[in-house]
């Protein structure tokens, strides 16, 4: 029959129209801004920096200023300056930190590549989309103080992803601690072995001079050698006889 497909399409449209007012699951209209729209866990807006605690966000940043995200960013909206010194991170390891970390959200296209390439899980994608500002350049240029948010916030907006990251980081830190303990134990054992080893040229600690003299048999006196004085007898100095003088009278000879 001519027009059957058109009638079926109108029926589907009418059904959806009525259902959008009567079925709660189909009521997609939200009274924004009085009512916040529901956002999925994979929704992303702009990046933020993860810190371990909210009390000291600058001191517990996971970022070590490796600058990989800056190099991989397609619109080049990330600007990082690495620090000259190091400070301990949340795990106690000395690390570099970003002296400057800026993101220009007016240029950022929310691709999420920076979060994918970060090897330290220090930069993640936020869900905040209300970022309107009066000044386009200064208002949308975010520094590290504005970008830093706690790990608890990360767990709140992305619970499944954050739980997986926390579990992996905890395992890595535990392995690093066990490796450090094993290295310290090996160094202590090596130092103890070096201390117990005898020094070349010194007497053995098990044999003292008194013990050595007691155990060594006495030596027999050596036989005197002709022409040499006995070292055990007192020596007497022998003076040579004076030579006869030429002027001395000679004794008479018998005739």
MOMO-V295451 format. One line per field, one symbol per residue. phi: phi as a letter, one per 40 degrees, with the letter a starting at -180 (. if undefined). psi: psi as a letter, one per 30 degrees, with the letter a starting at -180 (. if undefined). burial: 1 if it has 16 or more other C-alpha atoms within 10 Angstrom, else 0. Layout:
BEGIN
phi: ???
psi: ???
burial: ???
END
This chain:
BEGIN
phi: .cgcccccccccccccccccbbcccbcccbccccbcccbccccbbbcaccbcbccbcccbcccbfcgccccccccfbbbbbcccbbaccccgccbcaccbabbcccbdbfcgcccccccbfbbbccbcbcbcaccccccbccccccccbccccccccbccccccccccccccccccccccccccccccccccccccccccgbccccbcdcccccccccccccccbcgbccccbccbcbccccccccccccccccc
psi: kkgeeeeeeeeeeeeeeeffffkefgifkkikgekkkkklfgkkdlllkklelfeieffgkfkghfgeeeefkeghgkkkkklflllkaffgkkllljekjkkjfffkghfgeeeefjfghfklklgkfigklekeeefgjkaeeffkllfeeefefieeeeeeeeeeeeeeeeeeeeeeeeeeeeeeeeeeeeefkkkkflkkffjleeeeeefkkkkkkkkkkkfklkfflkkkkjkkkkkkkffkkkkkkk.
burial: 000000000000000000000000000000000000000000011111111111001111111111101100100011110100000011000011110011111101001101100100111111100000000000011101001111111100110001000000000000000000000000000000000000000000000000000000000000000000000000000000000000000000000
END
